Amino acid sequence: MQDIISLDRSYVAGTYNRFPVVIDHGKGSVVWSRDGKRYIDMGSGIGVTAFGIADDEWQRAVTEQLSRVQHMSNLYYTEPCARLAALLCERTGMKKVFFANSGAEANECAIKVARKYAAEKKGAEYSTIVTLENSFHGRTLTTLAATGQAHYHELFQPLTPGFVHTPAGNIEALREIVSTHKIAGILMECVQGEGGVIAMDRDYVKAVAELAAKEDILLMIDEVQTGNGRTGELYAYMNYGISPDVVTTAKGLGGGLPIGAALLSEKVECVLGFGDHGSTYGGNPVCSAGAYSILSRIDENLLADVRKKSAYVFESLKDAEGVESVSGLGLMIGIKTGKPAAEVVKKCMENGVLCLTAKDKVRLLPALNIPMEVLSEAVEIIKKACKE
């Protein structure tokens, strides 16, 4: 194990504060380290492995496509890309899809769509994008500018101009910005993941949607972490009864392979024309085949099971000793603990459960299909770690 850690530290850029664990293999929601220790995975690669590790159906879809063609440029058509786009539109009512490789790239596409739409409709001066304070939209220079957390900005000035941030939940503050700026779009998460697993108030989200529609401002919902069944609906905005103009997603869509998508409504389906945007790997047939196998299985039975498991976790933890509060939606859960979250995560790891953090909270993002008995085992270990 130490040889891998040493090799990584010698040659991989030091951007990650890794735990001293080398994951070797796994199945479903259980993984084993190179030294043979068993762990329950309550992070799913930060919400990526939607059906767990080495999912059989996902593996078959990916390996079958690998044996046919692993990549073609977007000068040509491929079946998995077309089928995945059709399925995304059928499941959401959106009209077109642009495929990228990550959530940040999907958000970059959304921003370009908003600025081009506004420029053509209102004039080039309508270019400002509004995002929420405490938001997170990616790590490119432009999506960093969109991210409403100053500490992410400090080392990378100057960031891309044209972004303003408004307090989440304060509709009057948003109205003031709209009245004083030339706004092209509003980009928001329905549950702020990296910001501490905070679900938006339903009335606020609906008020934002109504304001955007009234002012012909594009409403763009970032579903990079919240999407693909994570919150108990296919996409988090569906919990709020709104109809966005653009939806961005990634993470759980690919099941473990890199893919991002910007879903475009009828209002903006024709905004991007030939040469306006592109991606060498976007819509890669292997990634698309894997994503199709994931999306096609996120049905109402699975979503109901996600909601059931979510209720179990919330009920089990809300009054547990050492737990101050539980937040989030579906299987996107934040736990405010009496002692530092990092200490709880470390104790959980020692006892065979892998958790995440978000701000000052322990964050849980288990696979959507985690077996109840495995989930129960993990919850008891987490409760013990919070108490000790």
N, C-alpha and C positions, 0 to 999 in steps of 0.2 A: 504493500500500500504506500509506504513512504517513497518508493521509487517513482510512482506516478505523481505524487504531490510535489516532489522535488523537480521532476521534469516539467510539470506545469508551471511552477514558480520560476523556473529558469527561462522558459520560452514563451509563455502566454502573457500578454499585456496585463499589468496588475490592476485591472479595473474592477475586479470582484474580490470581496472579502469572503472567500470560500470557507465552509466548515471543513474540518479535517476528516472527511468521509469520502471514500471513493466508491461510487455506486457502480456495481458490476452487472447486475441483471435484475429482472423483476417480472411480475405477472399481475395484472389487475392493479389493485391498490397496495400491493406489497412489493417492496424491493429489498435486495440484499447487497450489502457492501462487499468489497473485495476480501475483507477479513471474515466474512460469513455471518455478520450480524443482520438480523431481520428488522425492517422498519415498515411501519404503516405510513404511506405517502398521503399527507393531508394538504399538499401544495400543488400536486399535479403539474409540476414544471411551471408554476405561476399561471395556473388556469389553462394549460395547453392540452394535456393528455386527457381529453374529455371522457374517454372510455377506458382509461387506465393504461398501464404499460403492456406492450406486446399484445394488444387487442387482436384477436384472431381475424375478424372480418376486415379490419383496417389493414392488417398485414397482407391478406389475400388480395385486396384491391390494389395496394401499392406494388406488391411483387409481380402481379399479373401485368400491370402497366409497365413496370421496369423491363419486362421481357419483350415488350412491344416497341416502345420508343420512350426514352427518358426525357428528351427535350427536343423541341423544335422552336424556331423563332416565331414571333407573332406575325411574320409574313404569311403564315399558313394557318389553316384551321386544325384543331385537334378535338376529338370527341369529348374527353373529360372536361376540358375548359367550357365547352358549349353546354354540356349537360349540367355542370355545377352552376353556371350562370342562370340557366332556366329554372333549376330547383330553388335557388335563392330568391328569384323573382316570384315564383309560384307561392313560396312560403311567406312572403312579406308584402306582396302587392307592388313592389318596386318594378321598374321597367328595364333598367340596364345595369350592368356591373362592370367596374374596372378592377382588374386583378393586379395586386402588387405582391410584395414579399413580407410585409410586416404591418403592424398597426400604425407605426409612424408614417410609413409611405401611404397607407390608406388615408390618413388624416391630411397629408400633404395634397393628395388628390382632391379631397373635399374642399380644402382651402382654395385650390386653383379653380374649382368649379364655382365656388361662391364669388370669387373675384371676377371671373369672366362673365358670369351671369349678371352681376351688378353693373359691371362696366358697360355691357350691351344694353341693359334695361334703363340704367339711371345715369351713367357716366363714369369715367375712369376714376374720379375722385371718391367714389363709393367702394372703398377697398378695406376698411377696417373690419376685423373679426373680433367679436366679443367672446370671451371665455370666463369661466368662473374662478374665483379665488379658491385655492386648494386643489385645483384640477391637475391632471397629468395627461398629456397628449403625445408624448414621445421624446426622443433624444436628438433628433436632427436640430439644426439651428432654428428652423422655422417652427417645428413642433415644441421646442423648448420655449420659444417666444410665446406660443399659445398656452403653455403650461403656467398655471397661476400660482406658482410657488417660487418665491424669490431666490431661495438658496440654490435652486438648480441653475439660475442665471449667472451667478456671481463670477464664475471663471471664464465665461464664454462671450463676453461683450465684444463688439456690438451684436446683438441678436437681430433677426429679421424684423423690420418695423411693421407697424400696422395692426398691433394687437392691444386691446384693453381688457382689463379684468374687473369683474364685478362681484360683490359678495353673494354667495349662494343663498337663496331663500329670500332675497330682498328685491321684490319686483319693482319697487319705486326707484331703486338705484339703477336698475336696468333701463327703465323708462327714461331716466335722466340722460344716460349715455346715448340712447337711441335719438333723443332730441338734440343732442349737442355734437354728435359725430356722424360721419358718412359711413353707415354700416352696410357691409356686404353680407355678413352671416353671423350666426350665433352657434358656437360649438360647445357642447356640454355632455357630461356623463350623467346618467340617471343614478348611478351609484359611484361615488368617488372612491376608486380602489386604492391607488397609491396615496391618496389623501387621508386614509384612515377608515375605509370601508363605511362610508356615510351615504345612506340612501336619501335622495332628494324628496322633499315634501311634494305630495301629489298636486296640491293646489298651485304650488309655485311652478311646477313643470307645465301644467295646463295653461297658466297665465303667460309663461314664456312663449308657448306655442301660439297662443292667441295674438300676442303682440307681434311675433314674427310674421304671422299671416297678414295681419292688418297693415304692416309697414312694408310688405313684400321683401322681407329679409329671410334668407335661407336658414332654416333650422336644421342643424347637423348634429346627430347624436353619435357620440363616440361609444361604440360597443366592443372595443378591442378586448376588454376583460369581462364585461358584463354579458356579452352575447353568447349565442349558441347553447342555450339552455341553462346557463349558469344561474340565473335569478329565478328560475321556475317558470319562465315563459321563454319562447324561442329567442326573443331579444328583449332587453330590459324595458325599452320604451313601450312595449305592449302591456306592461303593468300599469301604465299611466294613461292609456286611452288617447294617445296623440298619434299624428301621422307626419313623421319627419320628411324633409326634402331630400336629405342625404343621410345614410347610415354607414358608418365605418366599422369594420370588424377584422379580427385576426385570431391570434392565440388558439382557442379551442376549436376553431373551424378546421384547422389542418390536422388535429389529433397528434401532432408531434413533428410535422413538416412545416416549413415556413411558407405561409400564404396570408395575404391580406386582401381585403375587398372593400371597395366603396360602392354602395348600392345607391342608385340614382332614381328618384321618383319621376313621374310623368312630367313634372314641371321643369326638370333639368336634364332629362334623358338625352337631349340633343345638344347640350351646351358644349361638350368636348367633340371636336371634329378631328379629321385626319391630321396627325402631327402635333396636336395640342398637348398630348401627354403620351407616355409610353413606359415600358419596362421590359428588359430583356427576359427576365424570368417570370414575369407576371402571367398567371394562368398555366404555369408549367404542368404538363400532363400527369406527372407522378403525384405532385402536391394536390392537383385537382381531383385525381382519382381517390386519394386518401380523404380529402375533404368531403367528397360526395358520399363516401361510406359513413362518415360521421353525421353529416346533416340529415341524411335519409333516415337515420335511426332515432333522431331526436323528435319523437312523436308525443302525443298527449299522455300516453301511459308513462313514458319516462319523465316528462315534465311534472306529472302528478306525484311521481315517486321522489323527485327532487324537492318538491314542496313539503312532502311528508317528512323526509329526512331533515330538511331545514327546520321544521317545527320541532322535531326531536332534539336537535342540537341547541336551539334557542331555549327550549324548556329545561334541558338538562343543565345548561350553564348559567342561566340568568340569576339564580339564587345560590350558586355554588360559592363556597368559601374562597376568598381571594379574588373573586370576579366582581368588578364594579359595574360593568354594563356589557351588553352584547348588541352589536349593530350589524347592518347589512341587509341582504335580500337573497333568498334561495340558499344555494351553497356557496355564497360569497359572504363570509362572516368575519367580523372583527370583534375581538375580546379585549376590553379594557381591564387590565389586571392591576392588583394592588401593588405588586412589585414590578420592576422593569420587564417589559415584554421580552427583551433579549434573554433575560435569566430564565423565563418560563420556557422559551424555545429551546434553550440549552438543556434544561432539565427534561423536557419532552424527548429530545434527541437521545439523551442518555438512557431513557426508558423505552426507546424504540418507536417514536413517532416523529415524523418530519413536519414541522409547521413553518410558517412564514411570519414576517412582521409587516406592518404598515403604520408609519408614524409611531405612536406610542402603544399600538395594539398588536396582539397576536392575531395573525390572519389565517383563515382556513379556506382552502379552495380544493376540496377533494374531488376525485373523479365523480362524474354525475351518476355513475352506476356502482359506486362503492357499496359492497354488501353491508346490510344493516349490522351484522355481527362484527364486522371489521370496524365500521364506524363507531359502534358502541364501545369496543375495546379502546379505540383511540380517544374517545371522549372521556372515558374514565381515567386514562393516563394524563390527559390535559387537565382535568379537574384536580388530580393529585398534584400536578406540577404547580398549579395556581395556589394551592393550599399550603404546600411545604415552605 
